[in-house]
Amino acid sequence: MEQERAEKREEGAEKREGRRFRLDREAIYAHPRVIFLRDLLPIDRYLDELEAAINAVFVARGETVVQKRRVVALRATDDDRLVSAFKAAVYLGNYHDMTNRERFLKRMVRAEHSYEPIRGESILFLFIGVGKPVYDHLVTYSVGRTTRIAAGQRANLPWGYEVPVEAKHPERYIEMNLPRIREVVEWVTRSADNPDPEQLQAMRSSLPVGYIMPPFLLEFSEEALIKHVFRQRLFEKGAQGATVDVVSDMWEAVLAIDREKWETLYDYHGPHLPRWRRAMRRLRDEKTTLSALLEAAGVPVERLPDGRLAAPDRELYPLLMETVGKLPPTMWERQAAVGADRPSGENRRPEERRRSEELGRPEGRSGSEAAGRPDGLR
């Protein structure tokens, strides 16, 4: 008996060791724009302690921890997509198939319907070696941000300096700012040469803007990530380079957690959307015709002897809106159409009546109608 217990303990230890998360320090230290004060602060020991705690708190609980350079995704509340599947099933009344992981993406997202199933699902990120400007940009997203844990500047020393992406002469920035950060750390640290150190809450006013913050945590709902954080700081132009760098790491982390989910969401919120909107506005405002578009693209246009197009020329905007841009019916329109088109019980085929009886549905009503929901969102 004792031997069996020992074997089980050894087997469990092997499994835990196999799942153990190892912090990639090289990906953090080797960043070309980040300089750490490893000679003044025990940053190596801090990272060892962080790694041990991540394994004890998150890996031991079954979480899949993902690191992409300076960003670590510690916990995703819906990494297997089952919770959002359950929520989508309740939302749509599909009680017979509540673990369908595809329903939210293929029915609700593609119909540009409610994002309620992922509004309460979140991802917790740990940021290591990230500058204060990036923190300031990310912390502005208060809607959908469920956690903000950052060591206060009054009592926590900066870890180093991050050179701006836009710097034309990085060495100048390092020469100007890194010595200032080193001086602040030295002036607030008691030593034989500094028996009466300054208070950090006073000295922090001397820090340059780009100092590296101690590791901090931000947790965002999945809806806020795709609709706001990724869209404004990664997909759209204009975000500061350092922020784009870090948010790109966040994006790679969520792809590693669930590529299908985030690639589907990208399709409906990615950087191509502004171009689509711009194209449609120009077609509408400039009343561009098919022949004008073909000529602008250098495509030969065939015309009849009288100068008319071989095919009738038309404005593209209304043509596209009436065809590929036509919106699907709303749930209420679809429900009304189903009710109007469905034959009555007397006129239904015998096999339809028999199927309704087997499923326990009232005759003359579809399964969707009997459940009180439209027939298009299943």
C-alpha positions as CSV (number, residue, x, y, z in Angstrom):
1,M,0.0,0.0,0.0
2,E,2.8,2.4,1.0
3,Q,4.6,1.6,-2.2
4,E,1.5,2.3,-4.3
5,R,1.1,5.7,-2.7
6,A,4.7,6.5,-3.3
7,E,4.4,5.5,-7.0
8,K,1.3,7.7,-7.3
9,R,3.1,10.7,-5.7
10,E,6.0,10.2,-8.1
11,E,3.7,9.9,-11.1
12,G,1.8,13.1,-10.0
13,A,5.2,14.9,-9.6
14,E,6.2,13.8,-13.1
15,K,3.0,15.1,-14.6
16,R,3.3,18.4,-12.7
17,E,6.9,18.7,-13.9
18,G,5.8,18.0,-17.5
19,R,3.2,20.9,-17.3
20,R,5.6,23.2,-15.4
21,F,5.7,26.7,-16.9
22,R,9.1,28.1,-17.5
23,L,9.5,31.8,-17.9
24,D,11.5,32.6,-21.0
25,R,13.9,35.2,-19.6
26,E,15.9,35.5,-22.8
27,A,12.7,36.8,-24.6
28,I,12.5,39.4,-21.9
29,Y,16.1,40.4,-21.5
30,A,17.1,40.3,-25.2
31,H,14.5,42.9,-26.3
32,P,16.5,45.4,-28.3
33,R,14.8,48.5,-26.8
34,V,14.7,47.4,-23.2
35,I,17.6,47.9,-20.7
36,F,17.3,46.4,-17.2
37,L,19.1,47.5,-14.1
38,R,20.2,44.0,-13.2
39,D,23.3,45.3,-11.4
40,L,21.3,47.5,-9.0
41,L,18.2,45.3,-8.5
42,P,17.8,41.5,-8.0
43,I,15.7,41.2,-11.1
44,D,16.8,37.6,-11.8
45,R,15.6,36.6,-8.3
46,Y,12.3,38.4,-8.8
47,L,11.7,36.5,-12.1
48,D,12.6,33.2,-10.3
49,E,10.0,34.0,-7.6
50,L,7.4,35.0,-10.2
51,E,7.9,31.7,-12.1
52,A,7.6,29.6,-9.0
53,A,4.4,31.5,-8.0
54,I,2.9,31.1,-11.4
55,N,3.3,27.4,-11.2
56,A,2.0,27.2,-7.7
57,V,-1.0,29.4,-8.3
58,F,-2.0,28.9,-11.9
59,V,-0.5,25.8,-13.3
60,A,-1.4,23.8,-10.2
61,R,-5.0,24.8,-10.8
62,G,-5.0,23.5,-14.3
63,E,-4.5,26.8,-16.2
64,T,-2.6,26.8,-19.4
65,V,-0.1,29.6,-19.1
66,V,1.2,31.2,-22.4
67,Q,4.1,33.6,-22.7
68,K,4.8,35.7,-25.8
69,R,7.9,37.8,-25.2
70,R,7.1,40.3,-22.5
71,V,3.4,39.3,-22.0
72,V,2.2,36.2,-20.1
73,A,-1.4,35.1,-20.3
74,L,-2.0,33.6,-16.9
75,R,-5.6,32.6,-17.1
76,A,-8.4,32.5,-19.7
77,T,-11.8,31.8,-18.2
78,D,-13.1,30.3,-21.4
79,D,-10.0,28.6,-22.9
80,D,-12.0,25.5,-24.0
81,R,-15.0,27.6,-25.2
82,L,-17.4,25.5,-23.2
83,V,-18.7,28.4,-21.0
84,S,-19.5,30.6,-23.9
85,A,-21.1,27.6,-25.6
86,F,-23.4,27.1,-22.6
87,K,-24.2,30.8,-22.5
88,A,-25.0,30.9,-26.2
89,A,-27.2,27.8,-25.8
90,V,-29.2,29.4,-23.0
91,Y,-29.4,32.7,-25.0
92,L,-30.9,30.9,-28.0
93,G,-32.9,28.3,-26.1
94,N,-30.9,25.3,-27.5
95,Y,-31.1,23.1,-24.5
96,H,-30.5,19.9,-26.4
97,D,-27.0,20.9,-27.5
98,M,-25.5,23.1,-24.9
99,T,-21.8,22.2,-25.4
100,N,-21.7,23.3,-29.1
101,R,-18.5,25.3,-29.2
102,E,-19.2,26.5,-32.7
103,R,-22.6,28.2,-32.1
104,F,-21.4,31.5,-30.8
105,L,-18.8,32.0,-33.5
106,K,-20.7,30.6,-36.5
107,R,-24.2,31.8,-35.5
108,M,-24.0,34.9,-33.3
109,V,-20.7,36.5,-34.4
110,R,-21.3,35.9,-38.1
111,A,-24.8,37.3,-37.8
112,E,-23.2,40.3,-36.0
113,H,-25.5,39.5,-33.1
114,S,-25.0,39.8,-29.3
115,Y,-21.5,39.3,-27.7
116,E,-23.0,38.5,-24.3
117,P,-21.6,34.9,-24.2
118,I,-18.0,36.3,-24.0
119,R,-18.7,39.6,-22.3
120,G,-18.1,38.0,-18.9
121,E,-15.2,35.8,-20.0
122,S,-11.8,37.3,-19.5
123,I,-8.0,36.8,-19.9
124,L,-5.5,37.8,-17.2
125,F,-2.2,39.2,-18.6
126,L,1.1,39.7,-16.7
127,F,3.4,42.3,-18.3
128,I,7.1,42.1,-17.6
129,G,9.7,44.7,-18.7
130,V,7.1,47.1,-20.1
131,G,7.5,50.9,-20.0
132,K,5.2,53.4,-18.2
133,P,3.8,54.9,-21.5
134,V,2.5,51.5,-22.5
135,Y,0.9,51.0,-19.1
136,D,-0.8,54.4,-19.4
137,H,-2.2,53.5,-22.8
138,L,-3.6,50.2,-21.7
139,V,-5.0,51.3,-18.4
140,T,-7.3,53.8,-20.2
141,Y,-9.6,50.9,-21.1
142,S,-11.7,50.9,-18.0
143,V,-14.8,49.4,-19.7
144,G,-14.3,45.6,-19.8
145,R,-11.2,45.8,-17.6
146,T,-11.9,43.7,-14.6
147,T,-8.4,43.8,-13.0
148,R,-5.6,46.4,-12.6
149,I,-2.8,45.4,-10.3
150,A,0.3,47.6,-10.5
151,A,3.0,48.2,-7.9
152,G,2.7,51.8,-6.7
153,Q,5.4,54.3,-7.7
154,R,5.7,55.5,-4.1
155,A,7.4,52.4,-2.9
156,N,8.6,50.4,-5.9
157,L,11.7,51.0,-7.9
158,P,11.8,51.2,-11.7
159,W,13.4,48.2,-13.4
160,G,15.2,50.0,-16.2
161,Y,14.5,52.0,-19.3
162,E,12.6,51.4,-22.6
163,V,13.8,53.3,-25.7
164,P,10.9,54.6,-27.8
165,V,10.2,52.8,-31.1
166,E,10.2,56.2,-32.9
167,A,13.7,57.2,-31.6
168,K,16.0,58.0,-34.6
169,H,19.1,57.9,-32.4
170,P,18.4,55.4,-29.6
171,E,21.9,55.9,-28.0
172,R,21.0,59.5,-27.3
173,Y,17.9,58.5,-25.3
174,I,19.9,55.9,-23.4
175,E,22.6,58.5,-22.6
176,M,20.0,61.0,-21.4
177,N,17.6,58.8,-19.4
178,L,19.3,55.7,-18.1
179,P,21.7,57.6,-15.8
180,R,18.8,59.5,-14.4
181,I,17.0,56.3,-13.5
182,R,20.2,54.8,-12.0
183,E,20.6,58.0,-9.9
184,V,17.1,57.8,-8.6
185,V,17.6,54.1,-7.5
186,E,20.9,55.0,-5.8
187,W,19.5,58.1,-4.1
188,V,16.6,56.2,-2.5
189,T,18.7,53.2,-1.5
190,R,20.4,53.4,1.9
191,S,24.1,52.7,1.8
192,A,27.4,53.8,3.3
193,D,27.7,56.5,0.6
194,N,24.0,57.5,1.1
195,P,23.1,57.2,4.8
196,D,20.1,59.5,4.5
197,P,18.3,58.4,1.3
198,E,15.5,60.4,-0.3
199,Q,12.0,59.2,-0.3
200,L,10.9,57.5,-3.6
201,Q,7.6,59.3,-3.6
202,A,9.6,62.5,-3.9
203,M,12.3,61.2,-6.3
204,R,9.8,59.7,-8.7
205,S,9.3,63.2,-10.1
206,S,12.8,62.9,-11.5
207,L,12.1,59.7,-13.4
208,P,11.9,60.0,-17.2
209,V,8.6,59.0,-18.8
210,G,10.0,55.8,-20.4
211,Y,11.1,54.0,-17.2
212,I,10.2,50.3,-16.9
213,M,7.5,49.5,-14.4
214,P,7.7,46.5,-12.1
215,P,5.5,43.6,-13.4
216,F,1.8,44.5,-13.5
217,L,-1.5,42.7,-14.2
218,L,-4.3,43.7,-16.4
219,E,-7.4,41.6,-17.1
220,F,-9.8,42.3,-19.9
221,S,-13.1,40.8,-21.0
222,E,-12.8,39.0,-24.4
223,E,-15.4,41.5,-25.8
224,A,-13.3,44.5,-24.7
225,L,-10.2,42.9,-26.2
226,I,-11.5,42.5,-29.7
227,K,-13.7,45.5,-29.8
228,H,-11.5,48.1,-28.2
229,V,-7.9,47.0,-27.1
230,F,-6.9,45.1,-30.2
231,R,-8.9,47.3,-32.6
232,Q,-7.6,50.7,-31.4
233,R,-4.0,49.7,-30.3
234,L,-3.2,47.1,-33.0
235,F,-5.6,47.0,-36.0
236,E,-6.0,50.7,-36.5
237,K,-3.2,53.0,-37.5
238,G,-1.9,55.7,-35.1
239,A,-1.0,53.8,-31.9
240,Q,2.4,54.4,-30.4
241,G,5.0,51.9,-31.5
242,A,5.8,50.6,-28.1
243,T,2.2,50.0,-27.4
244,V,1.7,48.2,-30.7
245,D,4.7,46.0,-29.8
246,V,3.2,44.9,-26.5
247,V,-0.4,44.5,-27.8
248,S,1.0,42.4,-30.6
249,D,2.4,40.1,-27.9
250,M,-1.1,40.0,-26.3
251,W,-2.6,39.1,-29.7
252,E,-0.1,36.2,-30.2
253,A,-0.9,35.0,-26.7
254,V,-4.7,34.8,-27.3
255,L,-4.1,33.1,-30.7
256,A,-2.1,30.4,-28.8
257,I,-5.0,30.0,-26.4
258,D,-7.7,29.6,-29.1
259,R,-6.8,30.4,-32.6
260,E,-10.2,29.6,-34.2
261,K,-12.0,31.9,-31.8
262,W,-9.7,34.9,-32.3
263,E,-9.2,34.5,-36.0
264,T,-13.0,34.5,-36.4
265,L,-13.3,37.6,-34.3
266,Y,-10.5,39.2,-36.3
267,D,-12.5,38.6,-39.4
268,Y,-15.3,40.9,-38.1
269,H,-13.1,43.5,-36.3
270,G,-9.7,43.4,-38.1
271,P,-7.8,46.1,-39.9
272,H,-9.6,45.4,-43.2
273,L,-12.9,46.8,-41.9
274,P,-12.0,50.5,-42.2
275,R,-11.0,49.9,-45.8
276,W,-14.3,48.2,-46.5
277,R,-16.2,51.1,-45.0
278,R,-14.1,53.7,-46.9
279,A,-14.7,51.8,-50.2
280,M,-18.4,51.7,-49.7
281,R,-18.6,55.4,-48.8
282,R,-16.6,56.4,-51.9
283,L,-18.8,54.3,-54.1
284,R,-21.9,55.9,-52.5
285,D,-20.6,59.5,-52.5
286,E,-18.8,59.5,-55.9
287,K,-21.6,57.5,-57.6
288,T,-18.9,55.3,-59.2
289,T,-20.2,53.2,-62.1
290,L,-19.0,49.8,-63.2
291,S,-17.3,51.1,-66.3
292,A,-15.5,53.8,-64.4
293,L,-14.2,51.3,-61.9
294,L,-13.0,48.9,-64.6
295,E,-11.3,51.8,-66.5
296,A,-9.6,53.0,-63.3
297,A,-8.3,49.4,-62.7
298,G,-7.0,49.2,-66.3
299,V,-9.5,46.5,-67.3
300,P,-10.6,46.8,-71.0
301,V,-14.3,47.8,-71.3
302,E,-16.2,46.4,-74.2
303,R,-18.6,48.9,-75.8
304,L,-21.2,48.7,-78.5
305,P,-20.9,50.8,-81.7
306,D,-23.1,53.5,-80.2
307,G,-20.7,53.9,-77.2
308,R,-22.9,52.0,-74.7
309,L,-21.4,49.2,-72.6
310,A,-22.0,45.7,-73.8
311,A,-23.7,45.2,-70.5
312,P,-25.9,47.9,-68.9
313,D,-23.8,50.3,-66.9
314,R,-24.9,50.8,-63.3
315,E,-23.8,52.6,-60.2
316,L,-21.8,50.2,-58.0
317,Y,-23.0,51.2,-54.6
318,P,-26.7,50.4,-55.0
319,L,-25.8,47.3,-57.0
320,L,-23.6,46.0,-54.2
321,M,-26.1,47.0,-51.5
322,E,-28.9,45.2,-53.3
323,T,-26.8,42.0,-53.8
324,V,-23.8,41.1,-51.6
325,G,-24.5,43.8,-49.1
326,K,-28.0,42.9,-48.4
327,L,-28.5,42.2,-44.7
328,P,-30.1,38.9,-43.6
329,P,-33.6,39.2,-42.1
330,T,-33.9,40.1,-38.5
331,M,-35.0,37.5,-36.0
332,W,-38.5,39.1,-36.0
333,E,-38.7,39.2,-39.8
334,R,-37.6,35.6,-40.0
335,Q,-40.0,34.5,-37.3
336,A,-42.9,36.2,-39.1
337,A,-41.8,34.7,-42.4
338,V,-41.7,31.2,-40.9
339,G,-45.2,31.7,-39.4
340,A,-46.6,32.9,-42.7
341,D,-45.0,30.2,-44.9
342,R,-45.5,27.2,-42.7
343,P,-48.4,25.0,-43.8
344,S,-51.1,24.3,-41.3
345,G,-51.3,20.9,-39.6
346,E,-54.0,19.7,-41.9
347,N,-52.0,20.5,-45.1
348,R,-48.7,19.0,-43.9
349,R,-47.2,15.9,-45.4
350,P,-47.6,12.7,-43.3
351,E,-43.9,12.4,-42.6
352,E,-43.8,16.0,-41.2
353,R,-46.7,15.4,-39.0
354,R,-45.2,12.1,-37.7
355,R,-41.8,13.9,-37.0
356,S,-43.6,16.6,-35.0
357,E,-45.4,14.0,-33.0
358,E,-42.2,12.1,-32.2
359,L,-40.5,15.4,-31.1
360,G,-43.5,16.4,-29.0
361,R,-44.0,19.7,-31.0
362,P,-47.4,21.2,-31.7
363,E,-48.4,20.6,-35.3
364,G,-47.9,23.6,-37.6
365,R,-44.9,24.9,-35.6
366,S,-41.2,24.4,-36.2
367,G,-38.9,23.4,-33.4
368,S,-37.6,27.0,-33.3
369,E,-41.1,28.4,-33.0
370,A,-42.0,25.9,-30.3
371,A,-39.0,27.0,-28.4
372,G,-40.0,30.7,-28.8
373,R,-37.0,31.7,-30.8
374,P,-36.3,32.7,-34.5
375,D,-35.5,30.0,-36.9
376,G,-32.1,31.3,-38.0
377,L,-30.0,31.4,-34.8
378,R,-29.6,27.8,-33.6
